[in-house]
């Protein structure tokens, strides 16, 4: 149920994703409460991509900077 929302040809260390059946802003709050460094990217941050997909936003994580493998293992999905 995890969908990577990045559609660019060049990939970076920032990953934006959604989780089926979960509201991104609520999901981010829960992850932050668990101590994992993520942020919410509202639809206004990616108008062309998110609006075309009917998304309210996405969950943004930078696994190379502030998030390590143990943090990724702790993500609740």
C-alpha positions as CSV (number, residue, x, y, z in Angstrom):
1,X,0.0,0.0,0.0
2,X,3.0,2.4,-0.1
3,X,3.2,4.4,-3.3
4,X,6.3,6.5,-4.2
5,X,5.0,9.8,-5.6
6,X,8.2,11.0,-7.2
7,X,7.9,10.9,-10.9
8,X,11.1,12.6,-12.1
9,X,13.6,10.8,-14.2
10,X,16.5,11.9,-11.9
11,X,16.1,10.4,-8.4
12,X,17.4,12.2,-5.3
13,X,17.7,11.3,-1.6
14,X,14.3,12.9,-0.8
15,X,11.4,10.5,-1.2
16,X,7.7,11.5,-1.1
17,X,5.2,8.7,-0.7
18,X,1.6,7.9,0.3
19,X,0.1,5.0,2.1
20,X,-3.2,3.6,0.9
21,X,-6.1,4.4,3.2
22,X,-4.1,6.8,5.3
23,X,-4.3,10.6,5.4
24,X,-0.8,11.9,4.9
25,X,-0.9,14.7,7.5
26,X,-2.2,12.3,10.1
27,X,0.3,9.6,9.2
28,X,3.1,12.1,9.5
29,X,2.0,13.2,13.0
30,X,2.0,9.5,14.1
31,X,5.5,8.9,12.6
32,X,6.9,12.0,14.3
33,X,5.4,10.9,17.6
34,X,7.5,7.7,17.2
35,X,10.6,9.8,16.8
36,X,11.1,9.4,13.0
37,X,12.1,12.5,11.1
38,X,9.5,13.0,8.3
39,X,7.5,15.9,7.1
40,X,4.2,16.6,5.3
41,X,4.2,18.0,1.8
42,X,0.9,19.6,1.1
43,X,-0.6,19.6,-2.4
44,X,0.5,23.2,-2.8
45,X,4.1,22.0,-2.9
46,X,3.5,19.9,-6.0
47,X,0.4,21.3,-7.7
48,X,0.9,19.6,-11.0
49,X,1.7,16.2,-9.6
50,X,-0.6,16.0,-6.6
51,X,-3.7,17.8,-8.1
52,X,-3.6,15.5,-11.1
53,X,-3.6,12.5,-8.8
54,X,-6.2,13.9,-6.5
55,X,-3.8,13.9,-3.6
56,X,-4.0,16.2,-0.5
57,X,-0.3,15.8,0.1
58,X,2.5,13.3,0.6
59,X,4.8,12.0,3.3
60,X,8.4,13.2,2.8
61,X,11.5,11.4,4.2
62,X,15.2,12.0,3.6
63,X,16.7,8.6,4.5
64,X,20.2,9.7,3.7
65,X,20.3,12.7,6.1
66,X,18.3,12.5,9.3
67,X,16.7,9.0,9.0
68,X,18.6,5.7,9.3
69,X,17.7,2.1,8.7
70,X,16.3,1.6,12.2
71,X,14.0,4.6,11.7
72,X,12.8,3.2,8.4
73,X,12.1,-0.2,10.2
74,X,10.0,1.7,12.7
75,X,7.6,3.1,10.0
76,X,4.1,1.8,10.7
77,X,3.3,-0.1,7.5
